[in-house]
Amino acid sequence: MRYTDEQRVEKMSEYADKLVQYVKKYNIRKEDILIYEEIQLIISKILEFIGEQAYCISKEFKEKTPQIKWNNISGLRHRLVHDYADTNWEMVAGIVFDEIPVLIEQLQELVK
């Protein structure tokens, strides 16, 4: 099934919201992401989903929305999928706590 760019943005927003809700529900701290493999697996899977949608968005849409770091988002997905063993969990924790909330706001602006 082929999704539109707008549908992909909505999916990204939904996945990002799920990630934030998961972190809140289980009171996950940055330190927990560094230590617990179960948390790492769940978080990385959600980030993969977000990155896959970002990767598939059209070049034209990406050019019209440069405020979103499309290449960074899809690049993270590629690193998580293809180089999981060498994942920098400190960086991932920073993304979860610092960048995902900003991304949610940016995506919600696009969905409006």
C-alpha positions, 0 to 999 in steps of 0.5 A: 500500500502506498501512503501519501506524504500527509499520511506518513506525517500522521503515522510519524506523529502517532508513533512519536506520541506512543513513544512519549506515552510509553516513557511517561507510563513507565517513568523511564529516565535517560539512565534507564535507556542506557541500562535496560535492553528491553527498553532499548528494544522497544524504543529503537523499534518505535524510532525505526517506524518513525524513520521509515515513514520519514525516509519514504516521504517525497523529496518535494514534500521534504523540500517544502518542510525544511524545518524537519530534519528528515535526513537525520530521522531516516538516518537514525532508522538506518543506524538502528537497523543496520548497526544496532550493536554499536548504537550510542544509547546516550544519543538515543536517550537525548533524542527521546527526551529532547528531540521527540517532543519538538518533532511532535510539535512540528509534525502536528503543525503539518497535520493541521 
